[in-house]
Amino acid sequence: MALAQTDEVVRLLKVADPDAPAEARPMKPSGDVDQVSRLDRHGGKGGAFVADIRAAMTFGELDCAMHSLKDMPGNEETPGFVIGAFLKREAPEDALVLRPGLDLAKVMETKAAGLKIGTNAVRRAAYLKRLFPEAEVIHFRGAADTRLRKLDEGVPQKLPDGGETGPADLLVCAKNGLERIGRGDRVAHTFSPDEILPAIGQGVVAVECHERDWPTRTRLAAIDDSVSRACAEAEREILWVLDGHCNSPIAGIAEPSTSTLSLKAAVLSLDGEEILEAEATGPLDHPKTLGRQVALKLRDLGADRLIEASRV
């Protein structure tokens, strides 16, 4: 999926300026090399998927780098780097994938009772425990195509302690990720925001570069989607204000209209037993103000307590 996203960035750059060179340089960060450990072992998503790529930029190996925005830490400064472009948002929803032989109607009717649902995201796990209380949510890692293969072949997920879990009966993945790898046909059910609120930044590709690399920033500005940027800035302000980290079940989605932005966000307990929700609408051209407003509402409801509990 990352290669497909990178190729799309290259394509857009070439369309914007056909005479300027642009090429992809594939990398395999630690989060892709180690597909067994939980992400917090690598310092969360930032350490697993972002830090190695930023190091390559620091050493001059790359001019810019593509990230899935949901993998980028939003609660910390990144001195020397700036997001030069946000691509137009793709489907932000989460999707349910079934192993062959399962019937969606029966799964939904029984609320997946007795089945194993694979995910690595604490946010998804918390929501799934609310939606499917009699199912077992299990740790399940790997690239999207790898997870599909393990699901179809009944392959257990290896655990850091040497044990195994699974195999999984169901998977919950980002819908746009499945579509990116040409497997949108595996989407059995798309979760509405009322069922599972997406991750902050889900469906958005961000392109990062050195803050003072003005030639690269100029080229990236040509492919920046202003509406996607507004949504991203509103959502990520929530992470900043709440100091949300990789193990925090924080969710949020911004919905744009002609001149306004509606933002809904939630913070959950890890077991899914408690959920705090807040929403607001504000001017499209003041997204961070809107994000701060929603985050402070969540804080008033007790979000700090849930986020602190998830740090254990």
Contacts in CASP RR format, 6 or more apart in sequence:
PFRMAT RR
TARGET T0000
AUTHOR 0000-0000-0000
METHOD contacts of the structure
MODEL  1
MALAQTDEVVRLLKVADPDAPAEARPMKPSGDVDQVSRLDRHGGKGGAFV
ADIRAAMTFGELDCAMHSLKDMPGNEETPGFVIGAFLKREAPEDALVLRP
GLDLAKVMETKAAGLKIGTNAVRRAAYLKRLFPEAEVIHFRGAADTRLRK
LDEGVPQKLPDGGETGPADLLVCAKNGLERIGRGDRVAHTFSPDEILPAI
GQGVVAVECHERDWPTRTRLAAIDDSVSRACAEAEREILWVLDGHCNSPI
AGIAEPSTSTLSLKAAVLSLDGEEILEAEATGPLDHPKTLGRQVALKLRD
LGADRLIEASRV
1 143 0 8 1.000
1 144 0 8 1.000
1 145 0 8 1.000
1 177 0 8 1.000
1 180 0 8 1.000
1 181 0 8 1.000
2 32 0 8 1.000
2 66 0 8 1.000
2 68 0 8 1.000
3 24 0 8 1.000
3 26 0 8 1.000
4 180 0 8 1.000
4 181 0 8 1.000
5 66 0 8 1.000
5 68 0 8 1.000
5 180 0 8 1.000
5 205 0 8 1.000
6 24 0 8 1.000
6 26 0 8 1.000
6 66 0 8 1.000
7 24 0 8 1.000
8 87 0 8 1.000
8 205 0 8 1.000
9 24 0 8 1.000
9 66 0 8 1.000
9 85 0 8 1.000
9 87 0 8 1.000
9 205 0 8 1.000
9 207 0 8 1.000
9 223 0 8 1.000
10 22 0 8 1.000
10 23 0 8 1.000
10 24 0 8 1.000
12 87 0 8 1.000
12 223 0 8 1.000
13 20 0 8 1.000
13 22 0 8 1.000
13 219 0 8 1.000
13 220 0 8 1.000
13 222 0 8 1.000
13 223 0 8 1.000
14 20 0 8 1.000
14 22 0 8 1.000
16 219 0 8 1.000
16 222 0 8 1.000
16 223 0 8 1.000
17 219 0 8 1.000
17 222 0 8 1.000
20 219 0 8 1.000
25 61 0 8 1.000
25 62 0 8 1.000
27 52 0 8 1.000
27 53 0 8 1.000
27 56 0 8 1.000
29 47 0 8 1.000
29 48 0 8 1.000
29 49 0 8 1.000
29 50 0 8 1.000
29 51 0 8 1.000
29 52 0 8 1.000
29 53 0 8 1.000
30 42 0 8 1.000
30 47 0 8 1.000
30 48 0 8 1.000
30 51 0 8 1.000
30 52 0 8 1.000
31 39 0 8 1.000
31 42 0 8 1.000
31 47 0 8 1.000
31 48 0 8 1.000
31 49 0 8 1.000
32 49 0 8 1.000
32 142 0 8 1.000
32 143 0 8 1.000
34 41 0 8 1.000
34 42 0 8 1.000
34 48 0 8 1.000
35 141 0 8 1.000
35 142 0 8 1.000
35 143 0 8 1.000
35 146 0 8 1.000
36 141 0 8 1.000
36 157 0 8 1.000
36 158 0 8 1.000
36 159 0 8 1.000
36 160 0 8 1.000
37 160 0 8 1.000
38 120 0 8 1.000
38 139 0 8 1.000
38 160 0 8 1.000
39 45 0 8 1.000
39 48 0 8 1.000
39 120 0 8 1.000
39 246 0 8 1.000
40 246 0 8 1.000
40 247 0 8 1.000
41 160 0 8 1.000
42 48 0 8 1.000
43 51 0 8 1.000
43 246 0 8 1.000
44 73 0 8 1.000
44 245 0 8 1.000
44 246 0 8 1.000
44 247 0 8 1.000
45 70 0 8 1.000
45 71 0 8 1.000
45 72 0 8 1.000
45 73 0 8 1.000
45 246 0 8 1.000
46 71 0 8 1.000
46 72 0 8 1.000
46 73 0 8 1.000
46 246 0 8 1.000
48 71 0 8 1.000
49 67 0 8 1.000
49 68 0 8 1.000
49 71 0 8 1.000
50 67 0 8 1.000
50 71 0 8 1.000
50 72 0 8 1.000
50 73 0 8 1.000
53 62 0 8 1.000
53 65 0 8 1.000
53 67 0 8 1.000
54 65 0 8 1.000
54 78 0 8 1.000
54 81 0 8 1.000
54 208 0 8 1.000
56 62 0 8 1.000
56 65 0 8 1.000
57 63 0 8 1.000
57 64 0 8 1.000
57 65 0 8 1.000
57 81 0 8 1.000
57 208 0 8 1.000
57 209 0 8 1.000
57 210 0 8 1.000
63 209 0 8 1.000
63 213 0 8 1.000
63 216 0 8 1.000
64 84 0 8 1.000
64 207 0 8 1.000
64 208 0 8 1.000
64 209 0 8 1.000
64 216 0 8 1.000
64 220 0 8 1.000
65 207 0 8 1.000
65 208 0 8 1.000
65 209 0 8 1.000
66 205 0 8 1.000
66 206 0 8 1.000
66 207 0 8 1.000
67 205 0 8 1.000
67 206 0 8 1.000
67 207 0 8 1.000
67 208 0 8 1.000
68 203 0 8 1.000
68 204 0 8 1.000
68 205 0 8 1.000
68 206 0 8 1.000
69 86 0 8 1.000
69 200 0 8 1.000
69 201 0 8 1.000
69 202 0 8 1.000
69 203 0 8 1.000
69 204 0 8 1.000
69 205 0 8 1.000
69 206 0 8 1.000
69 232 0 8 1.000
69 236 0 8 1.000
70 174 0 8 1.000
70 199 0 8 1.000
70 200 0 8 1.000
70 201 0 8 1.000
70 202 0 8 1.000
70 203 0 8 1.000
70 204 0 8 1.000
72 206 0 8 1.000
72 208 0 8 1.000
73 239 0 8 1.000
73 245 0 8 1.000
73 246 0 8 1.000
74 200 0 8 1.000
74 236 0 8 1.000
74 239 0 8 1.000
74 240 0 8 1.000
74 244 0 8 1.000
75 239 0 8 1.000
75 240 0 8 1.000
75 242 0 8 1.000
75 243 0 8 1.000
75 244 0 8 1.000
75 245 0 8 1.000
78 208 0 8 1.000
80 210 0 8 1.000
80 211 0 8 1.000
80 212 0 8 1.000
81 208 0 8 1.000
81 209 0 8 1.000
81 210 0 8 1.000
81 211 0 8 1.000
82 208 0 8 1.000
82 209 0 8 1.000
82 210 0 8 1.000
82 211 0 8 1.000
82 217 0 8 1.000
83 206 0 8 1.000
83 207 0 8 1.000
83 208 0 8 1.000
83 232 0 8 1.000
84 206 0 8 1.000
84 207 0 8 1.000
84 208 0 8 1.000
84 209 0 8 1.000
84 217 0 8 1.000
84 220 0 8 1.000
84 221 0 8 1.000
84 224 0 8 1.000
85 206 0 8 1.000
85 207 0 8 1.000
85 220 0 8 1.000
85 221 0 8 1.000
85 223 0 8 1.000
85 224 0 8 1.000
85 225 0 8 1.000
86 204 0 8 1.000
86 205 0 8 1.000
86 206 0 8 1.000
86 207 0 8 1.000
86 224 0 8 1.000
86 225 0 8 1.000
86 228 0 8 1.000
86 229 0 8 1.000
86 232 0 8 1.000
87 204 0 8 1.000
87 205 0 8 1.000
87 206 0 8 1.000
87 207 0 8 1.000
87 223 0 8 1.000
87 225 0 8 1.000
87 228 0 8 1.000
88 225 0 8 1.000
88 227 0 8 1.000
88 228 0 8 1.000
89 203 0 8 1.000
89 204 0 8 1.000
89 225 0 8 1.000
89 227 0 8 1.000
89 228 0 8 1.000
89 231 0 8 1.000
90 176 0 8 1.000
90 179 0 8 1.000
90 180 0 8 1.000
90 203 0 8 1.000
90 204 0 8 1.000
90 205 0 8 1.000
91 175 0 8 1.000
91 176 0 8 1.000
91 179 0 8 1.000
91 190 0 8 1.000
91 203 0 8 1.000
92 175 0 8 1.000
92 176 0 8 1.000
92 198 0 8 1.000
92 201 0 8 1.000
92 202 0 8 1.000
92 203 0 8 1.000
92 204 0 8 1.000
92 253 0 8 1.000
93 174 0 8 1.000
93 175 0 8 1.000
93 190 0 8 1.000
93 191 0 8 1.000
93 192 0 8 1.000
93 193 0 8 1.000
93 196 0 8 1.000
93 198 0 8 1.000
94 124 0 8 1.000
94 172 0 8 1.000
94 173 0 8 1.000
94 174 0 8 1.000
94 175 0 8 1.000
94 190 0 8 1.000
94 191 0 8 1.000
94 196 0 8 1.000
94 198 0 8 1.000
94 202 0 8 1.000
95 172 0 8 1.000
95 173 0 8 1.000
95 174 0 8 1.000
95 175 0 8 1.000
95 178 0 8 1.000
95 186 0 8 1.000
95 187 0 8 1.000
95 188 0 8 1.000
95 189 0 8 1.000
95 190 0 8 1.000
95 191 0 8 1.000
96 104 0 8 1.000
96 107 0 8 1.000
96 170 0 8 1.000
96 171 0 8 1.000
96 172 0 8 1.000
96 187 0 8 1.000
96 188 0 8 1.000
96 189 0 8 1.000
96 190 0 8 1.000
96 191 0 8 1.000
97 148 0 8 1.000
97 151 0 8 1.000
97 170 0 8 1.000
97 171 0 8 1.000
97 172 0 8 1.000
97 173 0 8 1.000
97 178 0 8 1.000
97 186 0 8 1.000
97 187 0 8 1.000
97 188 0 8 1.000
98 104 0 8 1.000
98 107 0 8 1.000
98 169 0 8 1.000
98 170 0 8 1.000
98 188 0 8 1.000
99 151 0 8 1.000
99 152 0 8 1.000
99 154 0 8 1.000
99 167 0 8 1.000
99 168 0 8 1.000
99 169 0 8 1.000
99 170 0 8 1.000
100 152 0 8 1.000
102 115 0 8 1.000
102 169 0 8 1.000
102 170 0 8 1.000
104 188 0 8 1.000
104 189 0 8 1.000
107 115 0 8 1.000
107 170 0 8 1.000
108 189 0 8 1.000
110 134 0 8 1.000
111 131 0 8 1.000
111 132 0 8 1.000
111 133 0 8 1.000
111 134 0 8 1.000
111 135 0 8 1.000
112 132 0 8 1.000
112 134 0 8 1.000
112 135 0 8 1.000
112 169 0 8 1.000
112 170 0 8 1.000
113 132 0 8 1.000
113 134 0 8 1.000
113 135 0 8 1.000
114 134 0 8 1.000
114 135 0 8 1.000
114 136 0 8 1.000
115 132 0 8 1.000
115 135 0 8 1.000
115 136 0 8 1.000
115 169 0 8 1.000
115 170 0 8 1.000
116 135 0 8 1.000
116 136 0 8 1.000
116 137 0 8 1.000
116 138 0 8 1.000
116 165 0 8 1.000
116 166 0 8 1.000
116 167 0 8 1.000
116 168 0 8 1.000
116 169 0 8 1.000
116 170 0 8 1.000
117 128 0 8 1.000
117 132 0 8 1.000
117 135 0 8 1.000
117 136 0 8 1.000
117 137 0 8 1.000
117 138 0 8 1.000
117 168 0 8 1.000
117 169 0 8 1.000
117 170 0 8 1.000
117 171 0 8 1.000
117 172 0 8 1.000
118 137 0 8 1.000
118 138 0 8 1.000
118 139 0 8 1.000
118 140 0 8 1.000
118 157 0 8 1.000
118 168 0 8 1.000
118 170 0 8 1.000
118 171 0 8 1.000
118 172 0 8 1.000
119 125 0 8 1.000
119 128 0 8 1.000
119 137 0 8 1.000
119 138 0 8 1.000
119 139 0 8 1.000
119 140 0 8 1.000
119 171 0 8 1.000
119 172 0 8 1.000
120 139 0 8 1.000
120 140 0 8 1.000
120 141 0 8 1.000
120 142 0 8 1.000
121 172 0 8 1.000
121 199 0 8 1.000
122 246 0 8 1.000
122 247 0 8 1.000
122 248 0 8 1.000
122 249 0 8 1.000
122 270 0 8 1.000
122 310 0 8 1.000
123 199 0 8 1.000
123 249 0 8 1.000
123 250 0 8 1.000
123 251 0 8 1.000
123 268 0 8 1.000
124 172 0 8 1.000
124 196 0 8 1.000
125 137 0 8 1.000
125 249 0 8 1.000
125 270 0 8 1.000
126 249 0 8 1.000
126 268 0 8 1.000
126 269 0 8 1.000
126 270 0 8 1.000
126 271 0 8 1.000
126 272 0 8 1.000
126 275 0 8 1.000
127 195 0 8 1.000
127 196 0 8 1.000
127 197 0 8 1.000
127 249 0 8 1.000
127 251 0 8 1.000
127 268 0 8 1.000
127 272 0 8 1.000
128 135 0 8 1.000
128 137 0 8 1.000
128 172 0 8 1.000
128 196 0 8 1.000
129 137 0 8 1.000
129 271 0 8 1.000
129 272 0 8 1.000
129 273 0 8 1.000
130 268 0 8 1.000
130 272 0 8 1.000
130 273 0 8 1.000
130 275 0 8 1.000
131 195 0 8 1.000
131 196 0 8 1.000
135 170 0 8 1.000
138 157 0 8 1.000
138 165 0 8 1.000
138 166 0 8 1.000
138 168 0 8 1.000
139 157 0 8 1.000
139 159 0 8 1.000
139 165 0 8 1.000
140 147 0 8 1.000
140 150 0 8 1.000
140 157 0 8 1.000
140 165 0 8 1.000
140 166 0 8 1.000
140 168 0 8 1.000
140 171 0 8 1.000
141 147 0 8 1.000
141 157 0 8 1.000
144 173 0 8 1.000
144 174 0 8 1.000
144 177 0 8 1.000
144 178 0 8 1.000
144 180 0 8 1.000
144 181 0 8 1.000
144 183 0 8 1.000
145 181 0 8 1.000
145 183 0 8 1.000
147 171 0 8 1.000
147 173 0 8 1.000
148 171 0 8 1.000
148 183 0 8 1.000
148 186 0 8 1.000
149 155 0 8 1.000
150 156 0 8 1.000
150 157 0 8 1.000
150 167 0 8 1.000
150 168 0 8 1.000
151 167 0 8 1.000
151 168 0 8 1.000
151 170 0 8 1.000
151 171 0 8 1.000
154 167 0 8 1.000
154 168 0 8 1.000
155 167 0 8 1.000
156 164 0 8 1.000
156 165 0 8 1.000
156 166 0 8 1.000
156 167 0 8 1.000
157 164 0 8 1.000
157 165 0 8 1.000
157 166 0 8 1.000
157 167 0 8 1.000
157 168 0 8 1.000
158 164 0 8 1.000
159 165 0 8 1.000
172 191 0 8 1.000
172 196 0 8 1.000
174 199 0 8 1.000
174 202 0 8 1.000
174 203 0 8 1.000
175 184 0 8 1.000
175 187 0 8 1.000
175 190 0 8 1.000
176 202 0 8 1.000
176 203 0 8 1.000
178 184 0 8 1.000
178 186 0 8 1.000
178 187 0 8 1.000
179 187 0 8 1.000
193 253 0 8 1.000
193 264 0 8 1.000
196 251 0 8 1.000
197 251 0 8 1.000
197 252 0 8 1.000
197 253 0 8 1.000
197 264 0 8 1.000
197 265 0 8 1.000
197 266 0 8 1.000
198 251 0 8 1.000
198 252 0 8 1.000
198 253 0 8 1.000
199 250 0 8 1.000
199 251 0 8 1.000
199 252 0 8 1.000
200 235 0 8 1.000
200 236 0 8 1.000
200 238 0 8 1.000
200 239 0 8 1.000
200 250 0 8 1.000
200 251 0 8 1.000
200 252 0 8 1.000
201 231 0 8 1.000
201 232 0 8 1.000
201 235 0 8 1.000
201 236 0 8 1.000
201 252 0 8 1.000
202 253 0 8 1.000
204 228 0 8 1.000
204 231 0 8 1.000
204 232 0 8 1.000
206 232 0 8 1.000
207 220 0 8 1.000
207 223 0 8 1.000
209 216 0 8 1.000
209 217 0 8 1.000
209 220 0 8 1.000
210 216 0 8 1.000
227 256 0 8 1.000
227 284 0 8 1.000
229 287 0 8 1.000
230 254 0 8 1.000
230 256 0 8 1.000
230 261 0 8 1.000
230 284 0 8 1.000
230 285 0 8 1.000
230 287 0 8 1.000
231 254 0 8 1.000
231 255 0 8 1.000
231 256 0 8 1.000
231 261 0 8 1.000
231 287 0 8 1.000
232 254 0 8 1.000
232 287 0 8 1.000
233 287 0 8 1.000
233 288 0 8 1.000
234 254 0 8 1.000
234 261 0 8 1.000
234 263 0 8 1.000
234 287 0 8 1.000
234 288 0 8 1.000
234 290 0 8 1.000
234 291 0 8 1.000
234 294 0 8 1.000
235 252 0 8 1.000
235 253 0 8 1.000
235 254 0 8 1.000
235 263 0 8 1.000
235 265 0 8 1.000
235 291 0 8 1.000
237 287 0 8 1.000
237 288 0 8 1.000
237 290 0 8 1.000
237 291 0 8 1.000
237 292 0 8 1.000
237 295 0 8 1.000
238 250 0 8 1.000
238 252 0 8 1.000
238 265 0 8 1.000
238 291 0 8 1.000
238 294 0 8 1.000
238 295 0 8 1.000
238 298 0 8 1.000
239 250 0 8 1.000
240 295 0 8 1.000
241 291 0 8 1.000
241 292 0 8 1.000
241 295 0 8 1.000
241 296 0 8 1.000
241 299 0 8 1.000
242 248 0 8 1.000
242 250 0 8 1.000
242 267 0 8 1.000
242 295 0 8 1.000
242 298 0 8 1.000
242 299 0 8 1.000
242 303 0 8 1.000
242 304 0 8 1.000
242 307 0 8 1.000
243 307 0 8 1.000
244 250 0 8 1.000
244 307 0 8 1.000
245 307 0 8 1.000
245 310 0 8 1.000
245 311 0 8 1.000
247 270 0 8 1.000
247 310 0 8 1.000
247 311 0 8 1.000
248 267 0 8 1.000
248 306 0 8 1.000
248 307 0 8 1.000
248 310 0 8 1.000
249 267 0 8 1.000
249 268 0 8 1.000
249 269 0 8 1.000
249 270 0 8 1.000
249 272 0 8 1.000
249 306 0 8 1.000
249 310 0 8 1.000
250 265 0 8 1.000
250 266 0 8 1.000
250 267 0 8 1.000
250 268 0 8 1.000
250 307 0 8 1.000
251 265 0 8 1.000
251 266 0 8 1.000
251 267 0 8 1.000
251 268 0 8 1.000
252 263 0 8 1.000
252 264 0 8 1.000
252 265 0 8 1.000
252 266 0 8 1.000
253 263 0 8 1.000
253 264 0 8 1.000
253 265 0 8 1.000
254 261 0 8 1.000
254 262 0 8 1.000
254 263 0 8 1.000
254 287 0 8 1.000
254 290 0 8 1.000
255 261 0 8 1.000
255 262 0 8 1.000
255 263 0 8 1.000
255 264 0 8 1.000
256 262 0 8 1.000
256 284 0 8 1.000
257 284 0 8 1.000
258 284 0 8 1.000
259 283 0 8 1.000
259 284 0 8 1.000
260 281 0 8 1.000
260 282 0 8 1.000
260 283 0 8 1.000
260 284 0 8 1.000
261 281 0 8 1.000
261 282 0 8 1.000
261 283 0 8 1.000
261 284 0 8 1.000
261 287 0 8 1.000
261 290 0 8 1.000
262 279 0 8 1.000
262 280 0 8 1.000
262 281 0 8 1.000
262 282 0 8 1.000
263 279 0 8 1.000
263 280 0 8 1.000
263 281 0 8 1.000
263 282 0 8 1.000
263 290 0 8 1.000
263 291 0 8 1.000
263 294 0 8 1.000
264 277 0 8 1.000
264 278 0 8 1.000
264 279 0 8 1.000
264 294 0 8 1.000
265 277 0 8 1.000
265 278 0 8 1.000
265 279 0 8 1.000
265 291 0 8 1.000
265 294 0 8 1.000
265 295 0 8 1.000
265 298 0 8 1.000
266 275 0 8 1.000
266 276 0 8 1.000
266 277 0 8 1.000
266 278 0 8 1.000
266 298 0 8 1.000
267 275 0 8 1.000
267 276 0 8 1.000
267 298 0 8 1.000
267 302 0 8 1.000
267 303 0 8 1.000
267 306 0 8 1.000
267 307 0 8 1.000
268 274 0 8 1.000
268 275 0 8 1.000
268 276 0 8 1.000
268 306 0 8 1.000
269 275 0 8 1.000
269 306 0 8 1.000
269 309 0 8 1.000
269 310 0 8 1.000
270 309 0 8 1.000
270 310 0 8 1.000
274 306 0 8 1.000
276 298 0 8 1.000
276 301 0 8 1.000
276 302 0 8 1.000
276 303 0 8 1.000
276 306 0 8 1.000
277 298 0 8 1.000
278 294 0 8 1.000
278 295 0 8 1.000
278 297 0 8 1.000
278 298 0 8 1.000
278 301 0 8 1.000
279 294 0 8 1.000
280 290 0 8 1.000
280 291 0 8 1.000
280 293 0 8 1.000
280 294 0 8 1.000
280 297 0 8 1.000
281 290 0 8 1.000
282 289 0 8 1.000
282 290 0 8 1.000
283 289 0 8 1.000
283 290 0 8 1.000
295 303 0 8 1.000
END
